Amino acid sequence: MAVSHISVYFPTLPNPIRRYDYSLMPRTRIIRVTTWAMGGGDMLGDFGARDPFPAEVESKFGDKVLGNVDTEHKILIPKLSAFSLAQQQCSPLSPLQPPMSKDDAQQLLKKVIGWRLLDEEDGLKLKCLWKLRDFKCGVELINRIYQTTKDSGHFPDLHLERNNQVRAVLWTASIGGLSMNDFIVAAKLDEIKTSDLAPRKRVWA
């Protein structure tokens, strides 16, 4: 009577090795499957492998990759787009560079908070408005905006309105519209702490 023994290892799980035995009894033979796993039995369903597709077998992919000590393994450095906008740095722009299209700007608008897209005669712009507690808080926010943007070389147009509102407008005048620099600065401004400058909420008894 034929007996088959299969061992499967899951070396990446943190718990001690556990053994799971399964016996299948067809009419003509007994197949005993032994599974070794790291961690609880409820995790076994999260791992596994599939049989290769016919096209993969015909391509002899196993001879090319599996077990080949000369296989080249590359560690890819994440592209700049993989980082959040606030982590990126502004870059110099050529005056010949075309401004960002409206479709691209609307896609990037989803990555910044509280900013609106303005479509004006002199090009697309970004606008954000902060409502603050008083005039002093408005001046303090403008100072924080300056500290955040002074190293970027790209500054918003700032307006202190009604004594307690700060309006910021971002655009790249040299190209007559928006550039990636505008969204990078907008994302950096989103990270400025403003909770201590916001109007106090009334508490009703």
Salt bridges, closest charged atoms under 4 A:
ASP21 OD1 - ARG19 NE 3.13
ASP21 OD2 - ARG32 NH2 3.27
GLU56 OE2 - ARG50 NH2 3.05
ASP119 OD2 - LYS102 NZ 3.54
GLU120 OE1 - LYS125 NZ 3.18
ASP122 OD2 - LYS125 NZ 3.10
GLU140 OE2 - ARG144 NE 2.89
GLU161 OE2 - ARG167 NE 2.57
ASP182 OD1 - HIS154 NE2 2.62
ASP196 OD2 - ARG144 NH2 2.82
